[in-house]
Amino acid sequence: MKNYLFLLCFLCQSTFAQLPSPENISRHVYQLASDKMQGRGTGSKENQKAAKYVKKQFKKYGLQPKGTDGFYQPFTAKIRRVVVPDSLRKTNNVIGFLDNGAEHTIVIGAHFDHLGLGRQGSSKAEKPEGQIHNGADDNASGVAGLLELARYFARNNVNEPYNFLFIAFGAEELGLLGSRHFVNNPTLSLDKINFMSNMDMIGRYDASRGVGIGGFGTSGEWPEIFKEVKSDTRFFTDKAGSGGSDHGSFYAKNIPVLFFHTGGHDDYHKPTDDPEKIDYKAAAGILGIQIHLIENAMKLPKLKFTPVL
């Protein structure tokens, strides 16, 4: 009996230890959104450093490389919003695969780029050029969530009925270029994808609003999947499957999506989007909701896509 209780306690502690934690989320955000990262602008050395950071974590969690060059899927991004001499910039998607031997795969994504030093357009600062746009919420918060979900599913000692493809997208701020490159040049057949779950700006939780979860209308099965999902972190759903982030590229290919987003704020696309302003406890709660939804979805066959009219 004692041995049974010890084993039960050990398993509970082991599972609990893998859950997303505010401390881990904070560590990733402070790393990716530090001044040393210079805003992770597409084509910069710091953008490459951010990609290497994600790759290092994927390797640490035992994911398999699923790019076209190891974990990387290189592509060339073009700056269109402003005129610059170096409008063509090389960057990467960073792709890790958790192979559970299943027929179908769930994609979890977040973009790792931001506005750099304000010279690629989209900044809302009065005089953006030369200012570091750290992008803590947009989107170091989503990348931290991506890494925590990779850690959770890779280390939870469960062989799930679906595989997982974790993608950190490049050049989202230039027009969803990384996700569009992936869906047009997939490293895993699109017909093998069950659904795509995207995180973009999950760090500025407002309890009076809650976290928005888009894509509710992209499959008739989502209402059943959302049943009984309860959390101290408030959430609401929205039907739309398109919109201004990387899930839209998958929706355009008739793939069901979810989109986690805590809403706009005064620091959006400004140099003031800094790590100390992130609600790390709430971000962990948002990941808990996502885990619950994914685990509910894995009880069902591959989801059927529904266009949102």
Secondary structure, 3 states (H helix, E strand, C coil): CHHHHHHHHHHHHHHHHHCCCHHHHHHHHHHHCCHHHHHHECCCHHHHHHHHHHHHHHHHCCCEECCCECCEEEEEEECCCCCCCCCEEEEEEEEEEECCCCCCEEEEEEECCECCCCCCCCCCCCCCCCCCCCCHHHHHHHHHHHHHHHHHHHHCCCCCCCEEEEEEECCHHHCCHHHHHHHHCCCCCHHHEEEEEEECCCCCCCCCCCEEEECCCCCCCHHHHHCCCCCCCCEEECCCCCCCCCHHHHHCCCCCEEEEECCCCCCCCCCCCCHHHCCHHHHHHHHHHHHHHHHHHCCCCCCCCCCCC
